[in-house]
Amino acid sequence: MPQETAVYTHGHHESVLRSHTWRTAANSAAYLIAELRPGLDVLDVGCGPGTITADLAELVAPGRVTAVDAAENVLGQARACAEQRGLDNVRFAVADVHDLDFADDSFDVVHAHQVLQHVGDPVRALHEMRRVCRPGGVVAVRDSDYGAFTWYPGPPALDEWLALYRRVARGNGGEPDAGRRLLSWARAAGFTDITATAATWCFATPADRAWWSGLWADRTTASVYAQLAVEGGHASREQLEAISDAWRAWGEQPDAWFLVPHGELLCRV
C-alpha cells in the first residue's frame, strides 16, 4: 500500500509545538464549525498536540473524534490535552493519511489542518479521506500558502528565510504553497461538490509579533527544519543564525505586521 514519502519539515521541537498548541477550532477551523453538531463521528488527521481535536470533540459530543498522526511521540501530548479538558470521546492512533486503516464510510466528518502541504501525495491523501467519509458527510482541509505570506517592514533576511523554507520543504517532498492548490488536488481526488474559501492569521500587536517572531527565530536555529536545512545543503549554520537574528529584530519593530493566508475546502461526499 502507498506510504508516506515526504519528510515532515517542522518536526516537534518546542518552538513548533508553541505554534501548534495555540491553534483552536475558532482560529484554525472556523469554516468547519457550522457543519458540526452533537453525535457526529469525526476523524482528525494530523492532530498534532490535539488542541483543535479537543475543540472538535466538545462540539460533537457525545459523538466521537478519532485523532491520528504519523508521529507517535506527539500523540501523548494530544492525549494529555483531552484528559485535562475532561474529554472521554476522543481516541488516538498512529496513521498514514495515504493508507488510513479504517473501513469505507466510517466518519461523518474528516478534517485535516496544515497536513496536505507536508505529504508526498496530497491527491492520494484526499482520496483516502474521501473513502472513509460517509455519503452526505464532509471532508474539510485547510493549508497555509507560504508563497502568499506578506509582511512589513521587509528586511532582505526575511525574503531569504521564505526562499530557504520553500527550498527545504520541497526538498523534503512537500509543497509549501499548498493553499492555492487545494481545489485542484480535491478535484483530482474525485470531489465535485466543493466550497473553497480563504482565511488569514494576522500578527500585528506587540504580543503577537513577539510570539510569532520568537518562535520562527527559534525554529530557524534549533528545530528539525534547521537540521534539514544544513544537512540538505540549503543553508549554513551562520546563515540560519543571521535569519534568526533578523526575525527577532523584525519582531521588535513597532509597526511590524505579518499576514498568513490559508486555503480552505469543504468537500461534500
N, C-alpha and C positions, 0 to 999 in steps of 0.2 A: 504493500500500500504506500501511497505518497507520504513522505516525511519532510519535516522542515529542513530547508537547505540554507536559510539565512541565519546570520548571527545577530542576536539581539544587541543593538548598538549601545544602549544605555547601561545595561546591567542593573544591579540593585544596590549600588553604593548609596550611602546615606543621603548624598546630595540629590540623587534620583528619587528616592523614597520621600524626601522632603517635598518634592513637587507632587508625586503621585498621591500622597496622603492628604493633600489639600483638595483633591478633586471630590466633588459631590454630584448627586443627580442634578441638583439645581444649577451648578456652574458647568457641568460637563455632559448632561443628558437631558436638558430641558425639552428638546424636541421630541423625546420619547414619553415624557411623563403623562401626557394626555391619553396615551394608549394603554396605560397600566390601570388595573383595578384589582380588588381583592379576589383571590382564588386562582390567579393565573400562575402557570409554571414558566419560569424564566431560566434561560441559560445565559450566563455572563462569561463571555470568552475573553481570556487575557485579563483576569480580575485584578492582578497585582496585589497590593496590600489591602484591598477589599473595602475601601470607603464608599465607592459607588455601589458596590454589591450590597452593602448593608442598607443603603437608602432604598435600593430596589426591593430588598426583602421586606422592609417596612411598608412599602407601597402596595405590595401584592399579598401580604399576609391575610389569611392563612395559607395562601399559595406558597410554593417552594421555589427557591432560587438555587440552581446548581452553578457553582462558580469554579471555573477551570483556568489553569495557567500552565504554560510549558515549563516553568521554573518551580520545582517543588519547594525550594527554600523560602519563597515569598508567601506560600500558602499558610505558613504558620502565623505570619502577621495578619493575614486575612481572617483566619480563624479567631485570633485574639480580638480583632475588631468586632466581629459578630458576637463573641462572648461578652465583651464589655458593654455592648448595647442590648444584651439580653435577648438575642435573636435565636430562635430554635428552628427556624425554617430555612436554613442555609446548609448545603453540603458542599464539600470541596473535593477536587480531583485534579490530578495531572493529566493534561491532554494536549494533543497537537491538533490545531484547527484544520489542518489538511486532511485529517483522518479521525474524526470525532467518534468516540466509542459509545455512541448512543443509537438507538433504533430510529428508523424513519418516523417523522411526525411525533416527536417526543415532547415538544415545548410549544407554548403559545407565543413566546417572545424570545428571540435570540439577539443578544446585544454584544457589541464589541467596541470598546473605546480605545483609540490610538493603537490598534492592533495591525491593521492591514498594511500600514507603512513599513512594518518590520518583518513581514513574512515573505517567503520565497515565491509563492504563487497565490496572490490575492484572489484571483478568479476561482481557483480550486477551493480556497478557504470559504468564499461566499457560496459556492455550490454546496459545500458541506453544511454550512449554516442553514441554507435553504432546505436541504434534505431533512434535517432534524426538526424543522419548524412545521407545525401543524397547518393544514389548509385553513385559511382565514386568519392565520397569525401574521406576525411581522418580524422581519429581520432589520435591526437598527444598527448602523455603523457610523462612526464619527472619527475623522482623522484630520490632523493639522496639515498645513501646506507650507513647508519651510521656504519655498521659493517666493511666497507671498508675504512673509514676515516683513514688517516695516517698523522703523524706529527713528527717534530723534533725541539728541544730536547723532550724527553719523560718523564716528571716528573710523578711519580705514581698518583698524584692527577688528572691528565687528563685521565688516564686509569679509575679512579674511576668515573670521570664525564661521560665518554662514557657508562660504565656499568649502571650507575644510569639513564642516559637518556633513554637507551633502556628498562630498567625495567619500568620506568614511562610511556613511550609511549605504551608499550604492555599492561600495566595495564589499560590504557585508551581505549584499544580496537584497537589500530593502529599497524602498522608494520614498524619500523624504517629502516629495511633493505629491503625496497621496491624495490630499483633499480634492484637488481638481480632477483626479482620475476615478473617484469612487463611482460616479454614474456609469462611466464606460465599463468598469470592471463588473458592476452589477448586471448590466445588460448582457455582457459576455457570459455571465453565470446563469443566465436564463430568466432573470426577473423582467417583468413587463409593467407591473403596477408600482411605480417608484415615485416617491415625493422627495425631491432634492432641495435642500436648504443650506444655509451657511450661518455661522455664528462666530463670535470672537471672544478672546480673552484680551483685556486691556490692562496694562500695568502702568499707572501714572501717578499714584500717590507716593509720598515718601516711603511708607512702609512696603508697598507693593514693589517699588523699584528696588529697594534694598533686598527684599526677599528674592526677586527674580534674578537680579544681577549676581547676588551672592551664590545662589545655587548653581548658576552657569559658570561662575568663576571657579567654584569647587569642582564641578563636573569636568571642566576642561583640563584639570590637572590630576585629579585623584580617582576618577571612575574607570570602568571598563572602556568607555569611549576613549579616554585619554590613552590607555594602554593600546587599544586597537589602532589609534591614530599614529602612534610611534612605530608599533610593530609592522604596520602596513606601509610604512614609508611615506605617510601623508604629511607628517609634521615632526619637528624635533621637540625635545622637552623645552628648549629655550623658546621656541615659537609658541608652545602652549602656555608657558608662563607669561609671555607678553600679552596673549589674548586674555588670559585670566585677569591680569592687571587692568587691561582695558575695560573689561566687564565691571570691575569694582569702581573704576573711575567714572564710567558712564552712570552707574547707579547713584553716585553722589551728586549728579547734576540736578539742580532744582527744577529744570524744565524737561527732564528726560521723560520719554513716552515710548511704549512698546506695544505693538499690536500682533496678536497671534490669530490668524483666521483658520477656520475649520470647515471642511465639507461635511455634510450630514445627509444620510439617506434613511428613509423609511420604506422598506421593500415589502409589499404585501404578497403573501403566498396564496 
